[in-house]
Amino acid sequence: MENHHEAHVPTEQSSPPQDARLSRAHADEERTTGPEAAAGQGSQAFDRVTPDQRFRPPDRIRKRSEYKTIYDKGQRIPSSHFVLFVMRNTLGRPRLGITVTKRVGVAVRRNRAKRLLREIFRRHKSELAHVDIVVNGRPSLPGAMFRELEAEFLARLRPFRRRSA
């Protein structure tokens, strides 16, 4: 008896279909192969951070009690993108604390704001007197240009900069 449920399948395989998106002549046309590939675009010069320029744990204000003391006894300096609270310390170095609330935006925007402020502090901490600085970010902070924030930060801290000998 003949089995009618099986289909006739040839043993010969057909060639794989050609990719309809790209013809073989144009595939990987722009990509170079091997280690001789050129580096990506962008600035080749980079800003090296020396060990004394890093933002290390001793440069941070961490404890709630320290924040509270600075808020209560420090000088309040308002600005368009942030509010600074500054108080002299006896630690022999400047320190930074940052508070950025949800009014500034979602976590990505808050983190960008904190990164910008830390970078400004890191670049200029050697110019600052021995002070504790708490920065309260305003909603416009994450959208501001770095140079604008840097100028604003330094202008507000002018009375707290080291005197040149």
TAKA-V154441 format. One record per pair of residues at least 12 apart in sequence whose ideal C-beta (glycine too) atoms are under 10 Angstrom apart, sorted by the first residue. I is the first residue (numbers start at 0). J is the second residue. If there is no record, write none. Layout:
BEGIN
i=I j=J
i=I j=J
END
This chain:
BEGIN
i=46 j=122
i=48 j=121
i=48 j=122
i=51 j=124
i=51 j=125
i=52 j=121
i=52 j=122
i=52 j=123
i=52 j=124
i=52 j=125
i=53 j=121
i=53 j=124
i=54 j=95
i=54 j=117
i=54 j=118
i=54 j=120
i=54 j=121
i=54 j=122
i=54 j=124
i=55 j=92
i=55 j=121
i=57 j=90
i=57 j=91
i=57 j=92
i=57 j=94
i=58 j=92
i=58 j=93
i=58 j=94
i=58 j=95
i=58 j=117
i=58 j=120
i=58 j=121
i=58 j=124
i=59 j=94
i=59 j=95
i=59 j=96
i=59 j=97
i=59 j=117
i=59 j=120
i=60 j=88
i=60 j=94
i=60 j=95
i=60 j=96
i=60 j=97
i=60 j=98
i=60 j=131
i=60 j=132
i=60 j=133
i=61 j=94
i=61 j=96
i=62 j=96
i=65 j=86
i=65 j=88
i=65 j=94
i=65 j=96
i=65 j=131
i=65 j=133
i=66 j=84
i=66 j=96
i=66 j=98
i=66 j=131
i=66 j=133
i=68 j=84
i=68 j=86
i=68 j=131
i=68 j=133
i=69 j=84
i=69 j=85
i=69 j=86
i=69 j=88
i=69 j=94
i=69 j=96
i=69 j=130
i=69 j=131
i=69 j=132
i=69 j=133
i=70 j=84
i=70 j=86
i=70 j=96
i=70 j=98
i=70 j=133
i=70 j=135
i=71 j=84
i=71 j=86
i=72 j=84
i=72 j=86
i=72 j=87
i=72 j=131
i=73 j=85
i=73 j=86
i=73 j=87
i=73 j=130
i=73 j=131
i=73 j=132
i=73 j=133
i=74 j=86
i=74 j=87
i=74 j=130
i=74 j=158
i=74 j=159
i=75 j=133
i=75 j=135
i=76 j=132
i=76 j=134
i=76 j=154
i=76 j=155
i=76 j=156
i=76 j=158
i=76 j=159
i=77 j=135
i=77 j=137
i=77 j=155
i=78 j=134
i=78 j=135
i=78 j=137
i=78 j=140
i=78 j=148
i=78 j=151
i=78 j=152
i=78 j=154
i=78 j=155
i=79 j=137
i=79 j=139
i=79 j=140
i=79 j=143
i=79 j=147
i=79 j=148
i=79 j=151
i=80 j=112
i=80 j=115
i=80 j=116
i=80 j=134
i=80 j=136
i=80 j=137
i=80 j=138
i=80 j=139
i=80 j=140
i=80 j=141
i=80 j=142
i=80 j=143
i=80 j=147
i=80 j=148
i=80 j=151
i=80 j=152
i=81 j=97
i=81 j=98
i=81 j=99
i=81 j=103
i=81 j=112
i=81 j=115
i=81 j=116
i=81 j=133
i=81 j=134
i=81 j=135
i=81 j=136
i=81 j=137
i=81 j=139
i=81 j=140
i=81 j=143
i=81 j=148
i=81 j=151
i=81 j=152
i=81 j=155
i=82 j=98
i=82 j=133
i=82 j=134
i=82 j=135
i=82 j=136
i=82 j=137
i=82 j=155
i=83 j=130
i=83 j=132
i=83 j=133
i=83 j=134
i=83 j=135
i=83 j=151
i=83 j=152
i=83 j=155
i=83 j=156
i=83 j=159
i=84 j=96
i=84 j=98
i=84 j=131
i=84 j=132
i=84 j=133
i=84 j=134
i=84 j=135
i=85 j=127
i=85 j=128
i=85 j=130
i=85 j=131
i=85 j=132
i=85 j=133
i=85 j=134
i=85 j=155
i=85 j=156
i=85 j=158
i=85 j=159
i=86 j=130
i=86 j=131
i=86 j=132
i=86 j=133
i=86 j=159
i=87 j=128
i=87 j=129
i=87 j=130
i=87 j=131
i=87 j=159
i=88 j=128
i=88 j=129
i=88 j=130
i=88 j=131
i=88 j=132
i=89 j=129
i=90 j=129
i=90 j=130
i=90 j=131
i=91 j=129
i=92 j=124
i=92 j=125
i=92 j=127
i=92 j=128
i=92 j=129
i=92 j=130
i=92 j=131
i=93 j=120
i=93 j=123
i=93 j=124
i=93 j=125
i=93 j=126
i=93 j=127
i=93 j=128
i=93 j=129
i=93 j=130
i=93 j=131
i=93 j=132
i=93 j=156
i=93 j=159
i=93 j=161
i=94 j=120
i=94 j=124
i=94 j=127
i=94 j=129
i=94 j=130
i=94 j=131
i=94 j=132
i=94 j=133
i=95 j=116
i=95 j=117
i=95 j=119
i=95 j=120
i=95 j=121
i=95 j=124
i=95 j=127
i=95 j=130
i=95 j=131
i=95 j=132
i=95 j=133
i=95 j=134
i=96 j=116
i=96 j=131
i=96 j=132
i=96 j=133
i=96 j=134
i=96 j=135
i=97 j=109
i=97 j=112
i=97 j=113
i=97 j=114
i=97 j=115
i=97 j=116
i=97 j=117
i=97 j=120
i=97 j=132
i=97 j=133
i=97 j=134
i=97 j=135
i=97 j=136
i=98 j=113
i=98 j=133
i=98 j=134
i=98 j=135
i=98 j=136
i=99 j=111
i=99 j=112
i=99 j=113
i=99 j=116
i=99 j=134
i=99 j=135
i=99 j=136
i=99 j=137
i=99 j=138
i=99 j=140
i=99 j=141
i=100 j=135
i=100 j=136
i=100 j=137
i=100 j=138
i=102 j=136
i=102 j=137
i=102 j=138
i=103 j=135
i=103 j=136
i=103 j=137
i=103 j=138
i=103 j=139
i=103 j=140
i=103 j=141
i=103 j=142
i=104 j=136
i=104 j=138
i=104 j=140
i=104 j=141
i=104 j=142
i=105 j=141
i=107 j=141
i=108 j=136
i=108 j=138
i=108 j=140
i=108 j=141
i=108 j=142
i=109 j=136
i=109 j=140
i=109 j=141
i=110 j=141
i=111 j=140
i=111 j=141
i=111 j=142
i=112 j=134
i=112 j=136
i=112 j=137
i=112 j=138
i=112 j=139
i=112 j=140
i=112 j=141
i=112 j=142
i=112 j=143
i=112 j=148
i=113 j=134
i=113 j=136
i=113 j=140
i=113 j=141
i=114 j=141
i=114 j=145
i=115 j=136
i=115 j=140
i=115 j=141
i=115 j=143
i=115 j=144
i=115 j=145
i=115 j=148
i=115 j=149
i=115 j=152
i=116 j=132
i=116 j=134
i=116 j=136
i=116 j=140
i=116 j=148
i=116 j=149
i=116 j=152
i=117 j=134
i=118 j=145
i=118 j=148
i=118 j=149
i=119 j=134
i=119 j=145
i=119 j=146
i=119 j=148
i=119 j=149
i=119 j=150
i=119 j=151
i=119 j=152
i=119 j=153
i=119 j=156
i=120 j=132
i=120 j=134
i=120 j=152
i=120 j=156
i=122 j=149
i=122 j=153
i=123 j=149
i=123 j=152
i=123 j=153
i=123 j=156
i=123 j=160
i=125 j=161
i=126 j=153
i=126 j=156
i=126 j=159
i=126 j=160
i=126 j=161
i=126 j=163
i=127 j=153
i=127 j=156
i=127 j=159
i=127 j=160
i=127 j=161
i=128 j=156
i=128 j=158
i=128 j=159
i=128 j=160
i=128 j=161
i=128 j=162
i=129 j=159
i=129 j=161
i=130 j=156
i=130 j=158
i=130 j=159
i=130 j=160
i=132 j=152
i=132 j=155
i=132 j=156
i=132 j=159
i=134 j=152
i=134 j=155
END
